[in-house]
Amino acid sequence: MSRETRTTTMTRMPSRIGAASALLTLALLAGCDTSLNLNNPNSPTQETALSSIDGVVATELGMQDQFAASVLSYVRAPALITDEWGTASKALAADQSLYTGDAIDPSYGVVSDPYYNTYRVARTADAIINTVPKLSGLSAGFAAGLTANAKLFKAMALGMAAQQYAKLPIDASVSGGVPVDRAQVFTEVLRLLESARTDLANVSDADLAGFTSRAVSPGVDVRNTIDAMLARYYLITGQYQNAYDAAGRVNLSKVSLLTYPGSEINPIYNYSVVAGYVAPLRSWARAAEPGDKRVPFWVDTLATPPAGNPPTLQLVPFNMFGHRNDPYPLYVPGEMRLIQAEALMRLPNAATTVQQAIDLINQERAEAPTATTPGAQLGPVSIATLDTPAKVLAQIAHERRYELFSQGLRWEDIRRFGAVAGSAKANFLPMPQSECTTNPNAGC
């Protein structure tokens, strides 16, 4: 593996399984794939792992840990390509290329990591989805939970990757997959999420209790996250009424977090604080509205700036993600209100719903930060200044910039909102060179 991959790929042991199950999961999931070649020399081990309920539970937890360990790869390029992160003096050349937008080499780990991390998660999810119907001894609720959660994590991985690449294979079950336009990938993301929602539609929380207690990473709310992701990806794909409805189903009193307890390390902390390669841009903090409490939630503007190149003045340390065990939110409540406000402004009757959208923005602005979710704690905006859908959309773009810092969504927001939201230094990541070399269908 290259220096790039060594510094960005992290092993995260499943946090809710015993040592034997952990070893079983690692046997199933181990390896540092450099292509989508799915010939697995350990396939007998995989078959053994998936032949029992304990093995499937261990695999389910391992899949969630795979995604949690991949968070850095999903947010790094969007943050550096836009206006969120900068590079420190000892940053890798790959990070510097993203920050400047120049000479993004397809052999860099920053290019290949999100690609291959996605298919590791997707393959594990597929193994679960295909195995659960064949496994005896599972209650209907337990089986539904395992399958729905696997579809959710596969959808989240594909959705994050489709925000970084113009084309991707959908099918992770075959080597030499043919990349398709990302619009088709988003269609598959939504299909998986709707299927997961259907899986749980007639299952009570009581029937899910066994699955939830044994096979869900602490902090993850499966039902809420399915609806939150439906809202996110319906918005990205321009299905605004569906986005509005899905966001409205999310219980905003709950959060869904990837956790890094004990000896585990948040990968953003590891890359920024421990390795010292990247840090938030001070310009992001300075462009905020005075008094916006989301700024000190995400970054520490009062701390000594990290050594930086660009100059030290331009970088600030993380606050959230600035500690080794900080969780990572799969979504934040304010995103749902902003999705609904944006959907209203993009529907045909937008001129008649300006005040309704402003009310949603003001609800989001009024929220106070908690230990795990941002809050602006700002006063209201009014229709006197936001009197057209275009002005409301510009305000939504601004709110998303601070509500969703380092969530991997900034690149897609700039595509959707255009110049009113800012600019990006590149359109998409190139196809990884290793995929170009090994996959004759890659189309490089």
Number of C-alpha atoms within 10 A of each C-alpha: 10 9 10 19 16 11 14 19 17 18 15 21 20 25 20 18 20 11 12 11 21 20 16 22 27 18 15 24 19 13 11 13 13 17 20 22 16 16 9 11 8 13 13 10 15 19 14 13 21 23 16 17 16 16 21 24 23 27 30 27 25 30 27 26 21 25 23 23 25 26 22 26 27 27 21 22 24 28 26 28 26 22 22 23 27 29 29 25 17 15 18 18 15 20 26 23 19 26 25 17 16 12 11 20 18 18 18 21 25 26 25 23 21 27 29 21 23 26 24 25 26 27 20 23 28 18 18 23 20 12 16 20 13 10 14 11 10 16 13 12 22 21 20 26 26 26 24 27 31 28 27 27 27 27 29 26 25 26 24 22 27 25 24 25 19 18 23 22 22 21 17 20 16 14 16 20 19 16 18 14 14 21 15 16 24 23 15 18 28 24 15 22 28 18 17 25 22 13 19 19 11 11 15 10 13 10 16 19 14 15 21 20 11 17 24 20 24 17 16 20 17 21 21 21 24 27 25 29 26 28 29 23 23 25 23 20 14 14 15 22 17 18 27 24 17 23 27 17 14 21 15 16 6 14 19 22 22 21 21 23 14 9 11 18 21 26 27 29 24 20 18 23 19 13 15 19 22 33 29 30 24 22 16 19 22 11 11 16 15 10 12 17 20 26 24 19 22 23 24 19 18 9 11 12 19 23 20 21 18 13 13 16 15 21 28 27 25 25 18 22 23 20 16 20 17 23 21 24 18 19 19 22 23 24 20 27 25 28 29 26 25 27 25 24 25 19 14 10 11 19 15 13 17 22 19 15 26 25 18 19 25 20 17 24 24 16 18 14 15 9 9 16 22 25 24 24 18 19 12 13 15 14 14 7 9 17 14 17 22 16 16 24 25 18 20 22 23 17 21 19 22 25 25 20 22 24 21 23 20 29 26 18 18 18 16 16 15 14 11 15 21 17 18 23 17 18 15 18 24 18 22 25 20 15 24 17 12 15 18 13 15 20 11 12
